[in-house]
Amino acid sequence: MSDKLWFKAKTLGWGWVPCSSEGFTVLGVWVISLGLSNALLIGRPVLLLSSIFIETAILLFICYKKGEEIAYLPRKNSDKK
């Protein structure tokens, strides 16, 4: 397996954004899985929320493993008065 990054750190704030075709594919599969969960579990709110939580946890795990290290970066002009 290569060490190619799928997600890069955001320039402001905390988190990742896709930077390769693999990253965009993972994000697309996540969106499709959320839609399918919503369609299939519409009358079961506990199962729906559980599936959303699990799907999002898997996405975050993949971002953590295949993305660059992140750190909170404050806004450059945070001198609001």
N, C-alpha and C positions, 0 to 999 in steps of 0.2 A: 504494500500500500504506500502511496506517495504522501508527502507532507504538504501537499497543496492545500491552501486555505479555501474553505467553502464560504466562510463568513468573515468579514472584517469588522473591527470595532467601529462604532459610530464616532464621528468627530466631536460631537457635543452630546453630553448625557451618557447614559449607560445602556449597553446593549450591542447587538450585532445587526449587520445588513448583509444580504447575500452578495458575493463578489465573483461567483463562478456559476457555471451551468448546474453543477451539483447542488449548490446552495439554493438556486431558484427552483430546482426540482423538489427539494425537500420542502421548501415553503409552499409550493403548489400542492404537493401531496397532503400537507397539513391542512390547507384550506379546503381541499376536496373532502378529506376525512371529517372535518368539522361540519360541512354541508350534509354529508351522508349520515352522520350521527344525528344531526338535527332532524332529518327526514325520517329516519328509522325509529328514533326514540322520542317522537313528539309528545306522546301521552305519558311518558315516564320521566318526570323531571329529575329524580334522584340519579337514575342511570345516565341521563343526558349530561348532567353536571359532572358526574364521575368520569364519563368518557372525555369531556372537554378538558378536565383537569389532567387526565392521563396523557391525552394527545399533546397538550401543551408542555407537560413535563418531559415527554420524549423529544419534542422540538428543542427545548432548552438544553437538554442533555447533548443532543447532536451539535447544537451551536457551540456549546462549551468544548466539546471534544474536537470539532473540526474548524473552529474559529480561532482568531488570534486572541491573546490575553487582553482583557478589558480592564479599564479603570475609569472611575467617574471623572469626567473632565468638565469643570464648571464653564459657564458662558464667559466669553472674553470681556464683554462689557456688562458686568454685573454691578455697576455703580449707580443703581437707581436710587433717587432721593425723593 
